[in-house]
Amino acid sequence: MSEIRNLNPTLVWELFDEITRVPRPSKKEEKIIAYLVDFAERHGLEYKCDKVGNVVMRKGATAGCESLPTVVLQAHMDMVCEKNSDVQHDFERDPIRTRIVDGWVMAEGTTLGADCGIGVAAALAVLIDPTIEHGPIEALFTVDEETGLTGAFCLADDMISGKYLINLDSEDEGELFIGCAGGVDTVATFHYVSEPAPANYAYFRIDVAGLCGGHSGDDIDKGRGNSNKILARMLLESALLYDLRLSRFDGGNLRNAIPREAYAVVAVPAQKKKQLEIYFEEFKTLATDEFRLTEPNLRFSLAECEPEPFIDYKTQRALLRALVGLPNGVIAMSAAMPGLVETSTNLASVKMPSEGEIVVTTSQRSSVGHAKLYAMRSVESVFELAGASVEHSDGYPGWAPNPDSQLLKWCEASYAELFGVQPKVRAIHAGLECGLFLEKYPHLEMVSFGPTLRGVHSPDERIEISTVEKFWVLLLDVLKRVK
């Protein structure tokens, strides 16, 4: 039995432990959907599934609260699946292995799935705890939040009826979120011709690893390194100085994560081998110093390897210059809400999925619609000037703050009375599903809150144990206040 089952609040942690044992990658949520349906049936809860896999469960009001308005508790059921390169883990089959370290729960070399597994657990606990006082409850669990917001986009019109929605997908205890950024993905495809690997070249594999990574919304303002950008800088300079040729580039995995690792297979003329090795050491020293405060574990490696065919020179030149030239990170801070990132972009991944094809995935976010479009066009322009074909995702809307919300007032009052301090009210640069819910259900008032999570979307993901109890107590008190 997992040691996290002994933590408080017991019911929430027991359910979270169950959830960590259910594989639930984005777009492959069949097992967690089955778990939720079985949960509803075992506990005699009314439930419904829509065509894309969203699940809603309903529980009537406790005695004396029948006249209260319906509250929707909402969390997404999928999780980001990232692991360290030296860890063996199959996210479609293996349970997450949890451990407690210095007051935090984390996983062993993989993402934990507390985003948003702890929200799912809390909603399920409300549904089955007979001691909780509340009006009618609807618990909505959506699919594919992490890779496309498919569940929120395709949510059936008759899934929820409540006026108030509490989103349980936030990551900073003591903060109430009432707005979020909208986003769009921009994907470029480069087509190349393979050239035979000549014999009079020295071949190397270059790795950049050990970066913090993190959420491309929440963590984009922390000055963290992007493995794709760092590697591209080294390769472009080496190509200009030592006639480096590129055979392979692979970096990052997820559209909504800052990439932590990247590698390339390269070659230089045999007579320039020593020069490349010296430059590699120079670049490593300079980059390590550049990121010494934000990336203390940054690592570089250079190792000789077997020859691989070259990417044709024209495409290599276009690709490396595009990767170096792409905007990346914070583009603008909000003037309306100090400290909030308004607009950003992330060079998420570079992949070679098939012979002759290189796919570069980026994501743009902004709380201002026309600024999101500008960021998207900036990235698109660099790619098109480099000769790549470009496609955009459908994107998703932001969630405009409503500071006059009655639900917000209840949440503020509850937090202040429970803990003796005022909570921070803010918007988040990450994307939440709330903007899409508001399009389908314009009558909704929404607030998002949760316990403290760090390292989200990376194997460093962890949840602070002490904040889960505060999150739980706040949730129960808010449910009692809704009038």
N, C-alpha and C positions, 0 to 999 in steps of 0.2 A: 504494500500500500504506500502511495506517495506521501512524503512528509508534509506536503502542502495542505493535506486534508486536516491537519491539526491546527491550522491558522484560523484566525477570526476575521470576518464572520464565517462560521463553519460551513453553513449551507452554501454560500457563494463559492468558497474554495473547493468544496466537494464537487460542485457542478463544473467549476472550471477545470478541475482535474479530469473529470469525465470527458470534457470537450477536447482537452489536449490529446486524448487517446483516439480521437476520431480524425482520420485524414480529411483535410478540407482545403486543398489548393483552389485558387480562383479558377472558375470555369469547370471544376471537377468536384462539385459539392454534393454528389449523389449520397455519399455516406453520412454527411452531416444533416442533410435533409431527412434521410431515413431515421437518424437519431432523434431529430426534433418531432417528427410525426409519431414515433414510438413513445416519446416523452409525453406528448399530448394525450395519446390513447391510454397510457398507463395511469395518468393522473386525472382522467375524466374531463379533459379540457376540450372545449369546442375549438376546432382548427380548420384552416382552409389553405390550400396551395394554389398558386396561379400557374400559368403555363410555362413561366421561365424558372420556377422553383422557389419563389418567395413563399414564406410560411407566415401566417398570422395565427395566433392563439388568443382566445378570449376567456376572460374570467369575470363573473359578475361581482357586484359590489358586496362588501361585507355588511353585516346587519347595521342599519341606521344610516348607511351611506348611499342608499339606492338612488337618491335624487342628485347626486354629484355628477358632474360632466365626465365623460370618458377620457382617459389619458392613454396615449399611445407610448409605449416604451419601445425604442427602436435600436437595433444593432445589426451589423452585417455578419454573416456566418462564415465567410471565406477568410483566408489568411495569406499573407505574403510568405513565400517559401524560399528562403535564402539560407545557405550554409557556408561554413568555411571550406576551402578547397580540400583540406585534409580530413574532413569528416565524412564518414559513410552514413548516408541517411536517404531513404526513399520516402518523399513526402506523400506519395499516393498510397503507401502501405504502413509505414512505421509510425508509432506514437511519438509525440514529442517527449523527450526526457528532461524533466524539470529538476531544478536544484535551488537551494536557498543559499545566498551569499550576502553576508553583511546587511541583512534587512531587506534584500531584494529577492524576488523569484525570477530566475532566468532559465534558459535551456542550455543543453550541452552542445555548443557549436552550431546551433541553428536558431532561426527566429523562434520566438516563444508562442506567438499567436495570441498574446493578450490583446492585441489589436485585431479583432474586437471581441476576442473570446471572453474577456472579463465582463464586457457589456452583455453578451449573450447569457452568461452565467447569472448576472444580477437580475436580468429580466425573468429568467426561468425561476429564480428563487422567489421573486415576488409572486409568481403564479401559484406556487405550491406551499408557501409559508402561511399557515392558518392564523398566525398571530398578528399579521399586518392589517392595519386599518386603511381602507382605500375605496374609492368609487369604482365604476366599471373600468377594467383594464383590457387593452389590446396590446399584445406583444408582437411586433413585426420584425421578422428576420429576413434580410435581403441577401441575394446572391451576388457574387462577382463585383463587389465594391472596389476591390483593389486594382483590377485590370480593365475596367470599362464602365463601372456603375450600371451594368446591365440590369440588375434587379430594380434599381430606382428608376431607370429609364422606362422599363417595361412593366412597372407595377400596375396591376389591374385596377380599374376605377372603383371597384367595390370592395377593396381589401380592408380599408380602415374607415372608421366613422367618427373618431375622436376629434375634438377641437384643439386639444393641447398635445404636443409631441415632445418627448424628452429623448434626445439622441444621446446614446451612451458610448460614443466613439471619440471622446476627447482624452487628452493625455497629460493634463496639468491640474492636479487637485488644487482647489482654492480659486479656480477661474471658471467663469460662466461664459460660454461662447454663444454669440447671437448673430454671427455672420461668417462667411467663408469665401474663399476665392473660387472663381470658375477656372476651367482649364481646357486645354486641347493638346493633342499629340501631333507632332510633325515628323513624318518618317520619310527618309530619303533612300533611294536605291541607286547605287553605282554599278554599272556593268563593265566588266573587264575581260581582257583576253589573257590567258596564261602563256607565259614564255618559259621555255625549258631552262632548268637550272644549270648554269655553266659550271665546268669543273674548276676553273681558276678563281673561285670565290671562296671566302670563308663564311660559314653560316652560323648564326646565333639565334638563341631564344632570349628575349629581353622581357622580364616581368616587373610590374609595379604592383605592390601588394601592401597589406597592413593598414590601409586607410580606414577611417571611422565609418564612412558611408552615412547611411541614415535616410530619413524621409526627405524627399525632394521638395516638400512644402515646408514642414516644420523646421527642418535643419538647414535650409538653403542659405540662411543669413549667418551661419556660424563660421564661415571662412574655411570650410573643410575642402580638402583636395578632391579633385575628380580624376580618377585613374586614367580615363580616356584622354583628358586634356593633357595630363602630365606626360603620358607616353607619346602622344602625338607631337608635343613640343620637342622631345628628345629625337624622335624619328625624323622630323622635318629638318632640324639643324644638322643631323648626321647625313641626311641625303644631300644637303647643300655643301657640306664640308668634305665628305668622304665617299660620295657616289653610292650611298646606301640604297639597296633595292629591297622592296617589301614583298614578302610572300604571304603573310597572314597577319591579321589584326583581330583580336577578340577581347572585348572588355565590357563589363557590366552585364546585367541580366534583366532588370525590371524597369519599366517606364517611370515608375514613381519612387525610385531609389537612387541616391547618389552613388555612382559606381565605386566599389572598393578595390577592385582588382582588374588588371588588364595585362595582356601579353601580346608580343609580336614575334614572328619569325622573319629574320632579315638576313641580308648578305652584303658583304663589301668585297671589292677586289682584294685578292690575297695580300698584295703589297701594302694595303691600308688597314690590315687587321689590327696591328698594334696601335695605330692612331685611334681607331674606334674604341679599343679597350681603354686607352688613356682618357678619351673624351667621356666615355661612360662614367668613369670614376669622378671626373670633374663635375659632370651633370648631377650625379648622385649627391655629391657634397653640397652643391648649390641648392638643389631642391630640398634636401633634408633640412638645410638651414632656413629656407624660405617657409617651410611648413612646420618648423620645430614646435610652435605653440599650439597649432591646431591638429597636427598629425604626428604625434611623438613616436608612433610605431610604423611609420612609412618605411618600406623596404624596397630595394632594387636588387635584381640579380641578372647576370649575364652569363650564359653558358653556351658552349658550342653544341650544335645539333646537326641532324641529318639535312641534306639539301631538300628544298621544296621549290616548285616552279614559282617564277616571279609573277606578280601582278604587272600588267603592261605599264610602261613608264608614265604615259599620259594620265592614266587613271590613278596611279600612285600619287602623282603630283597633285592632282585635283582633290583626291581624298585627304591627304595630309594637310594641304592648305585650308580646306574646308573645316577640318576638325580643329585646327589651330585658330581659324578666323571666326568660328561660331561664337556668338555671345553665350555666356554660361554664368549662372548664379543670379544675384539680385540685380535687377534692372532699375527699379525705383522703389523708394519707401513711401508710405502713405503720409500725406500732409494732414489728412483728416483724423487719423488715429496714430499718434506718435508711437514708434516702435514696431508697427505692423509693416511687413513687407507687402508692397502693393503689387509688384510685377516681377516675375522671375522666369528663368528658363534653365533646363537641365539637360546636358548631353548624357543620356541615360545608358545607351548601349551601342556597340559596334559589333556586328555579327556577319559571318560569311556562311549563310545557310545552305548554299549550293554552289556548284562550280560556276564561276563567272559572275557572281552576285555578292555585293556588299550592302548590308542594310544598316542604316544609322537611325536610331530612335531617339527623339527628343520630346520633352514636354514643356509647355508654357502655362503659366498660371497668372491670374490677376483678379483683383477684386473690382476692377474697372473694365467693362466690356470692350471698349475701343482700345484700351491699352493691351489687353490680351491679344486682340487682332494685330496690333502693331508688333508685338513680340513674335507672334507667329509669322508675320510677313518678313521680319528681320532674319529669322532662321531660314525661312523658305528662300529668301534672296541669296543667301550665301550658298545654299545647296544648288540652286538653279544656275548661278554663275559658275559653279564647279561642274556643271553638266549632268547633275543627278536628276532623276525623276522624283517628284515630291507628291506625297499624299498627306491629307489631314484626317484626323478622327472627327467624329461628329461634335466632340466637345461637350462640356456640361456647364450649366449656368452657375453663377455665384449665388450666395444667399445674402440679400441686403439686410443689414441690421434693423431691428425694430426695438429701439430703447424704451418704447412705451408699452411693451407687451406686459399683460397681466401675469403671465406665467413667469416672466423674468422677475417681476416684483415679488412673487411668492418665493422664488428661489433665493433672491437676495436676502429677504427677511429671514428665511429659514436658516441660511448659512450664518448670518450675523448672530442670531439667537443661539444657535448650536455651538458655535466656536468662538464667539466674542470678537470677531473681526469682520470687516466687510470683504466680500469676495471681489476679485477683479472681474470686470465685465469687458470682454474684448471680442474681436474677430480673429479668425485664424487663416493663415495663408494656405493651409492644406485644403483639399476639396472634401466636403461632406455631402452626404446625399440630400441634405435639407433643401437645397435650391431646387432639386428635381421634385421633391415632395410638394413644394410650394406651387409649382406649375400645375400639378394634378389636383391639389387640394388647397386652393388659395385662401381658405378660411383658417388654416392652421396657424397657431402660435407655437414657436419652437425655441427650445434652449438645449444646449449640449453641455454635458459635464461628465467627468470621469475621474479615476485615480491617476496617479503620476506614473507615466511610462517614459522610458528613455531608450535610445538606440533602436527605435521602431524601424522596421523594414530591413534590419541587419541582424546578424547573429549576436550582436550585443544587446538585443531587445531585452528589457527587464521591467518589472513592475514593483513599485515600492510598497511593501507589505502594509505599513502603517496607514497609507492613504486609502487602502481599499475599505477599511472599516469606516473612515470618514465619508467616503463616497456612498457607502451603503446607508449610513445613518441619514445623510442628506437626502438621498432618494426617498427613503421611507417618510421623512418629515414633509417633504414637498407633496407627496401623494396625499397626506392628511390635510394639507392646506388648500388644495384645489377645491374651490367652492362654486 
